[in-house]
Amino acid sequence: MTAGAREAMGNRAGTERPAAPKHVRSRPKWGDVSLRIVAGLVLLYLFLPIMVIVLFSFNDPAGKFNYTWQGFTLDNWADPFKYPALTEALKLSLNIAFVSTLIALVLGTLLAIALVRQRFAGYRAVDTFMILPLTAPEVVMGASLLTLFLDFGWAAGYTTILIAHVAFEVSFIAMTVRARVRGFDWTLEDASMDLGASPVRTFFKVTLPLIVPGIVAAGMLSFALSLDDFIVTYFVSGSTVTYPLYVNAAVKAAVPPQINVLATAILLVSLVLLAAGTLYRRKKVVI
């Protein structure tokens, strides 16, 4: 073999790519399998009551109590507002949740911005008092609010329920919005005012749009907390009956399947709103 042939063969051997290693299928680790099993059991534990609520909205009970499965029917969904007292209680709960959430959103958002941006006298005290409604037992909070209203001579009813709900919603909203405000780039406000915008215009055109996701999340949380609150409402409601109070009283007399129907409807609306918000955020990211 000539020297040129040997050189050509050497160059060819140097340019050849090594064979790709064969893919070896790794065996599943028992730790990963155990983690997945535990996660599945936890999810089942969380969603099983919701599944029961939805399932029994299609039940056809023989008596007054919708506790045992008797048979499938769509009659309950055909007439979800069969019981006027239940319907009025739900309307009242939705009204209180909506109004209290609006009030708490304004107060909580302003409080969150003030706690992040400003350092004023009593800052630490305000920060501590904001956490108290989150940590105090609801029984204590309800009894304290009832005592306060009685000292003022206020009759328990719609107004006292509204004030009580705003009282504990502000803390949840302020904590949620503050987490969003902490990641805000304040130089954007400086740039806006350097370009001639007033502080008010800067807030509505720059600050507010950037913290809207946190405000929306806080509003949804606040609305849900208000809608299903029972303990605090029980203390300050007087003769006013909200949806949770009606359900609690119905356990002793009758539990119609319409309770499950309305609860399932609220769940479906919540899921639709959550899905719409998720799709909207993904669309903005893509754009």
Salt bridges, closest charged atoms under 4 A:
GLU88 OE2 - LYS91 NZ 3.97
ASP127 OD1 - ARG178 NH1 2.99
GLU189 OE1 - ARG117 NH1 2.87
ASP229 OD2 - HIS165 NE2 3.75
